């Protein structure tokens, strides 16, 4: 009797102990919520742990198409094609040539330069990187043009000459000599502080100067004598080389 009573008391005690043990095990099985398991987004780097920027600074360049309207030994005079930004800045631009370049009036060319257009008449480019022939004048002529004769051909030739009569490379008359712009900037480092002369009068861009200190690109520009029968004209804070020519360059009409 006493033994059965003890068993009745012992059974509830065992149930309580078992319940407490199970609860303790469940609590210890929970993960540590205080730990940080988050990850950071990847950052582009150059291998040294610092972020990098893929953009790099490169010198600006501009490219435009133009038609050759006059040629000289070291330069060509071009007219930017319709719709180009350069046409808004200048209707005529003098472009220097390297020794291995040769073009003819009517050629369509593509010019890559540093984006700088200097204010003169005609205008000049700051630095020319490349000149590419896109279409030759001989290739651009339509086949039926060869069949035109007589009055029609004469009229068209007169119209072309009229349209291009103002297409002159910059020239200046000094000491009874005619000098023509080479399109090159002077490389002289040592220079006298005094001007040897000044351009005091000007004629229209379609004309050739006939009086001393007269030009067809403006007045008020100082000049100094250079080497090899050249003069150097100071315009837009730069010195430009003009070479002496025996006779004016007449525009070609084809």
C-alpha positions in Angstrom: 0.0 0.0 0.0 2.8 2.3 0.9 4.7 1.3 -2.1 1.9 2.1 -4.5 1.5 5.5 -2.9 5.2 6.3 -3.4 4.9 5.3 -7.1 2.0 7.7 -7.5 4.1 10.5 -6.1 7.2 9.6 -8.1 5.4 9.5 -11.5 4.3 13.2 -11.6 7.9 14.2 -10.5 9.4 12.4 -13.4 7.0 14.0 -15.8 7.9 17.5 -14.6 11.7 16.8 -14.8 11.3 15.4 -18.4 9.3 18.4 -19.5 11.9 20.9 -18.1 14.7 19.0 -19.8 13.0 19.0 -23.2 12.3 22.8 -23.0 16.0 23.4 -22.2 17.1 21.4 -25.2 14.7 23.4 -27.5 16.0 26.7 -26.3 19.7 25.7 -26.8 18.9 24.5 -30.4 17.8 28.1 -31.5 20.5 29.8 -33.7 22.3 32.9 -32.3 20.2 35.7 -33.8 22.7 38.3 -32.7 25.3 37.1 -35.3 25.5 39.1 -38.5 25.1 37.0 -41.6 24.6 39.8 -44.1 27.0 40.2 -47.1 28.1 43.4 -48.8 27.6 44.1 -52.5 30.7 43.6 -54.7 32.7 46.8 -55.5 34.6 47.1 -58.8 38.4 47.4 -58.2 41.7 47.4 -59.9 43.1 44.6 -57.8 44.4 46.9 -55.0 41.1 47.1 -53.2 40.3 50.6 -54.4 37.3 51.4 -56.6 38.1 52.3 -60.2 36.4 54.4 -62.9 36.5 52.9 -66.4 36.2 56.3 -68.1 39.6 57.9 -69.1 40.5 61.4 -70.2 41.3 61.6 -73.9 42.1 64.6 -76.0 39.0 65.9 -77.9 38.8 65.5 -81.6 36.2 66.5 -84.2 35.6 65.2 -87.7 33.7 66.9 -90.6 33.4 66.5 -94.3 34.3 69.3 -96.7 34.7 70.0 -100.4 38.1 71.1 -101.8 37.6 74.4 -103.6 41.3 75.5 -104.1 44.7 73.8 -103.8 48.2 75.1 -103.2 51.5 73.5 -102.6 51.1 73.1 -98.8 47.4 73.8 -98.2 43.9 73.3 -99.5 41.0 75.6 -99.1 37.8 73.7 -98.2 34.1 74.4 -97.7 32.4 72.3 -95.0 29.4 70.4 -96.3 25.8 71.5 -95.6 24.6 70.6 -92.1 28.1 70.4 -90.5 28.8 72.4 -87.3 32.0 73.8 -88.9 29.9 75.5 -91.6 28.2 77.5 -88.9 31.6 78.8 -87.8 33.3 79.4 -91.1 32.4 79.1 -94.8 36.0 78.6 -95.9 38.8 76.9 -94.0 42.5 76.7 -94.9 43.9 73.2 -94.1 47.6 72.4 -94.1 48.9 69.4 -96.0 51.8 67.0 -95.5 54.2 66.4 -98.4 52.6 63.1 -99.4 49.1 64.6 -99.8 47.5 65.7 -103.1 44.0 66.8 -103.8 42.1 68.6 -106.5 39.2 71.0 -106.5 35.9 69.2 -106.2 37.3 66.4 -104.0 35.2 65.4 -101.0 37.4 64.9 -97.9 37.0 64.0 -94.3 39.1 66.1 -91.9 39.9 65.1 -88.3 41.2 67.9 -86.0 41.5 69.0 -82.4 38.2 70.8 -82.5 39.7 74.3 -82.5 38.8 76.8 -85.3 40.7 80.1 -85.3 39.0 83.3 -86.3 40.5 84.5 -89.5 39.3 84.9 -93.1 39.5 82.2 -94.3 39.4 80.3 -91.0 42.1 78.0 -89.9 42.1 74.8 -87.8 44.1 74.4 -84.6 45.7 71.0 -85.3 44.9 68.7 -88.1 45.2 64.9 -87.3 44.1 63.3 -90.5 42.7 64.1 -94.0 40.9 61.3 -95.9 39.7 61.3 -99.5 36.0 60.2 -99.5 35.2 60.8 -103.2 37.4 62.1 -106.0 36.1 64.9 -108.2 36.6 62.8 -111.3 34.6 60.0 -109.8 31.8 62.3 -108.7 31.1 63.7 -112.2 28.0 62.2 -113.8 28.5 60.3 -117.1 26.0 62.5 -119.0 28.1 65.5 -118.3 30.5 64.5 -121.1 27.7 64.8 -123.6 27.0 68.5 -122.8 28.4 70.8 -125.4 28.1 74.4 -126.7 26.2 77.0 -124.8 25.1 74.7 -122.0 28.7 73.8 -121.1 29.9 77.4 -121.3 27.0 78.6 -119.1 27.8 76.0 -116.4 31.5 76.9 -116.5 30.8 80.6 -116.1 28.5 79.8 -113.1 31.2 77.7 -111.4 33.7 80.5 -111.9 31.3 83.0 -110.5 30.6 80.8 -107.5 34.3 80.4 -106.8 35.6 83.8 -107.6 35.9 84.6 -103.9 37.8 81.3 -103.0 41.3 82.7 -102.4 43.9 81.6 -100.0 44.9 84.4 -97.6 47.6 86.6 -99.2 49.4 89.8 -98.3 51.7 92.2 -100.2 54.9 93.3 -98.5 57.7 95.2 -100.2 56.2 94.6 -103.6 56.2 90.8 -103.0 53.1 88.7 -102.7 53.0 86.2 -99.8 50.6 83.3 -99.4 49.4 81.6 -96.2 51.0 78.1 -95.9 48.6 77.0 -93.2 51.6 76.3 -90.8 52.1 77.8 -87.4 55.6 79.2 -86.8 57.9 77.1 -84.6 60.4 79.9 -83.9 61.2 80.1 -80.2 63.4 83.3 -80.1 61.7 86.4 -81.5 62.3 90.1 -81.5 59.8 92.1 -79.5 59.2 94.6 -82.3 57.1 94.1 -85.4 58.7 94.7 -88.8 55.5 96.0 -90.2 51.7 96.0 -90.0 48.9 95.2 -92.5 47.1 98.5 -92.8 44.6 97.9 -95.6 42.5 95.1 -97.0 40.6 94.0 -100.1 37.8 91.5 -100.5 38.5 87.9 -100.0 37.9 87.3 -103.7 40.7 89.6 -104.7 44.5 89.6 -104.7 46.3 92.4 -102.8 48.1 94.8 -105.1 49.5 97.4 -102.6 52.2 97.1 -99.9 50.8 96.1 -96.4 47.5 95.1 -98.0 45.8 91.7 -97.5 42.7 89.9 -98.5 41.9 88.6 -94.9 41.8 91.8 -92.8 44.0 94.6 -91.4 45.7 95.5 -88.1 47.9 92.4 -88.0 51.6 92.8 -87.3 54.3 90.8 -89.1 57.9 89.9 -88.9 60.3 88.7 -91.6 61.1 85.0 -91.4 63.6 82.6 -92.9 63.7 81.5 -96.6 61.8 84.5 -98.0 58.8 84.2 -95.6 57.0 86.5 -93.3 55.2 85.5 -90.1 51.9 87.2 -89.4 50.6 87.5 -85.8 46.9 86.6 -85.6 44.8 85.3 -82.7 47.9 85.2 -80.5 49.7 82.9 -82.9 52.3 83.3 -85.6 51.5 82.0 -89.1 54.0 81.5 -91.9 53.4 83.1 -95.3 55.6 82.2 -98.2 56.6 84.4 -101.1 55.1 83.4 -104.5 56.1 84.6 -107.9 52.6 84.8 -109.2 49.1 84.7 -107.6 47.4 81.3 -107.5 44.3 81.3 -109.8 41.4 79.0 -108.9 41.1 75.9 -111.1 37.7 75.4 -112.8 36.9 71.9 -114.0 
